[in-house]
């Protein structure tokens, strides 16, 4: 009996090791950001899928958050990992929430995006560095998918009647020591007027569909007369959400899908959810 019990325990342990070692990085996302004079609208899909497509995609993920009624957060790239025997599971959203709480506790009150993003960057760098030591192939694969960038966090906050924002990139370069690095940036490479007169629409993650979508809108607007062009106004909310929905419908990678969530942040610091799944909290304290 004792031998049989020990054998069962051994089988379970081996199965657990096999599962953990094969668990894949969760990745995906399209994020649409629409910058105008007095507000920022952000939309994101809900899909999480593993890098090898070994599991059915999860279309219930929350990729937008209002942190402490002050900070807007969203993320793209490798958005989490199911964990290993030595490294607990994580996802970027939970790390952002814990980073916000740590920053608030350290400040004795409200925290700004510089402090919160610094906590987030350190936590993610440590997690990916730990995973690289245990399973370098998974980290390299995640970096290959992102062309050297493993994961990205976008933070925004209203300050002095303006919207301050910044991007944190966790990158991989085997020539660096350590190979996992953090880069802060304000460079949004994929931006277009997208048919708008005084705003710009930007995309992160899977950008092929938004690029074609906005190019078609800009070409259509350029083809009409000047008087008609002045009268042609696109609804910023519908445009932002529509770009996300079109990407979910037309993206060929399979890593974008599910409902589109969208939130608005004004220069006065006011948040308004335009679309939000029921499982996604309105605010994260």
N, C-alpha and C positions, 0 to 999 in steps of 0.2 A: 504493500500500500504506500509506504513512504517512498519507495523507488518510483512507483507510478506517478505519485504526486509531484515528485521532483522533475520527472520527465515532462509532465504537463506544464510546469512552471518554465522549464527550459524552452519548450515549444513556443509558449506565449512570448517569452523574452526575445527569442530569435525572430518571431513574427513582428514584434514591436520594432526591433532594430531594422528589419527589412523595410518596414513602412516608413520609419523616420528617415532612413538613408535615401529613400526614393522620393520623399516629399519634395515637391517642387516650389520654386518661388512663384508667388502670386503677382501677376502683372496685368497691364491693360490700361485703358482709360482714354477718353478724349475730354479735355477741359477747354471750354470756350470762354474767353474773357472779352467783354465789351467795355472799352474805356470811353467815357464821354466827359463833358466839362464838369458835371456835378454828381456823377455816380459811376459805379462799377457794377456790371452785371456778370455773374459767373454761372455757367452751367456745366454739369458733369454727368457722365453716364453712371451706371450702377454695376457694371460687370467686373468680376474678378475671375481670372482663369490662371491655371498653372502653366509654366513655360513649356511643358511637353504635351499639354492638352490631354493628360491622363485622367482627369476628372471632369465631370460636367461643370460648366461655368456657373458661378454664383451671381445672380442678377439682383441681389438685394443689398449690395454694399453701399455704405454712406461715404461719399468722397468729398462732400462739402460740409463745413462746420462753421458755426458762429461760436467763438471761444470767449467765454466770460463777458458776453455782450459787447465786445470791443474789437475782436480780431477775426478776420475771415481767413479760413484755411482750406486749401485743396491740394491734391497730390496726384502725380502721374508716375508712370514707370513701374518698377517693381514695388508694389504697394504693401507687401507683407510676406511672411514666411510662416508655415505651420509649425516650425520648431524642430529641434533635434533632441537627442537624449541629453545633450549638455546645454543647449541653448533654448530658452523658452520661446514659444510662438510670439509673434508680434505683427501688428499692422500699423501703417503710418498714421492713421487717424487716432488710434489709442495713444501712440507716442506723442502726438501733438497735444492731446488733452492732458496727459501727465506732464508734459513740458510746460504748458500754460499754468498748471497748478503749482509746479515747482517755482516758476518765475514769479507768480503772485505771492507765494509764501516768502520768497527771498526779498521781494520788494516791500513786503508788509502791506500790500494793497493791490492796486492795478498794475499790470505789466504791459510793456509795449512789444512790438513785433521784433525788435532787435534782440531783446532778452529771450523771448519765447523761441524764436528761430534758432538762437544759439544753443539752447537746451536741446531742441529737436535735432539739430545737426550733430551734436556730440553723441546723443543716444543712438542715432542711426549709424553713425560712423563706427561706434563700438560694436553694434550688433552685426554689421556687415564684415567688420574685421574678424570678429569671432567666428562667423560662418566661413570665412575664407580659410581660416586655420583648420577648421573641421572638414570642410567640403569645398575646396577651391573651384571645382568644376561648376558648381551651381552659381557661384559669384561671377565667374568668367562668362557663363551663359547669359546671366542677367545683364552684364555689361555689354555683351555682343548685341543683344536685342536693342539696347539703348545707345548703341554706337559710342560706348565708353561711359555713358551716364547710367548709373544703376537706378537711382530714384530721385524724385524732385518734389520739393515742397514749396508752395506759393503762399505767402502771407500778405495780408493787406489790412490797413487800419486808417481811419479818418484822423487827420491831424491838422489843426489850424486851417480849417475849411478846404483841405486838400486830402487826397487819398495817397497815403504813403504805402509802398509795397516793395517786396523783395522776394528773390528766389534763392532757395538753397538746393544745390546739386550735390549728391553723393556720387563720386566718380571712381572708376577703377583704372589704374595704369600700373602694369607689372614692373615698369621701370622706376616707379616711385617707391620710397621707403617712408611709411608703409604704403602699400599699393592702394588702399582705400583713402581717398582724399575728400575734403569738403570745399566747395566753391560757392561764394556768394555772388549773385549777379542781379542786374536790372536789365538784362538783355532778353527781349522777346523776339525771337528770330522770325516767327511766322505771324505777320500782322498785315491787315489789308483795310482799306476804307469799307469794303464790302457793301458798296452802294450807299453808304451813309455820307452825310455832308460834314459833320463835325465830331465824328467819333471814329474809333478804330477797333476792329475785331481781331483778336489774336487767338491762336490755338496752341495747345500743348498735347503731348501724347501722340495719338494717331492723327496726323495733320493732312493726309492726302485729300480726303473728301472736303474739309473746309477750304483748302486751297482752291480746288476746282469750283466749289460753290461760290466763293467770294469773287473769283476771277470772272465767272459768268455774270454775276451781278454788276461788277464794275464795268465790264464790257457793255452790258445792256444800258447802264446809265450813261456811259460815254457816247452811245449811239443816238440818244435822243437829243432834241434841240435844247438850247440853253434855258429857255423859258420853262419848258416842261421839266427840265432837270431840277430847277429850283423848287418846283412844286412836288417833285417826287421825294417823299419822305418814307423811310422804312421804320416800322415800329421796332425799337431796340430790344424789347423783351422777346417779341416773336422771332426776331432775327437770331438772337443768341440761342434761344431754345431750339429753333428750327435747325440751326447749324449742328447742334448736338444730336437731334433726332435723325437728321439726314446721315450723319456719320454712323450712328448705330445701325441704320437701315442698309447702308451701302458699303461700309468698311469690309474689306476682303480678308482681314487678318483674323477675324473671329474674336478679337480681344476687346471689342466695344459692343455694348448692348444693354438691355434692360431699360427701365424708366430713366428719364432725364430729370435731375434735380436742378433747381436754379435759385439763386439768391441775389439780392441787390443790396449794395452798401453805398450810402450817400456821403457826400463830403461833410455832412453834419453828424456823421456817425450813426445814422439810423439804418437798421437792417429790416429787410422785408423779404420773406420767402415767397418766391413766385411759384415754385413747385417743390414739394418735399414728400418723400415716401413716409408712410406712417411709422416705420421702424427707425427713422432718423430723428433724433432729438432736435427741437427748435433751437436750443442753446446748450452749450456744454460749460458747466461751471467748474 
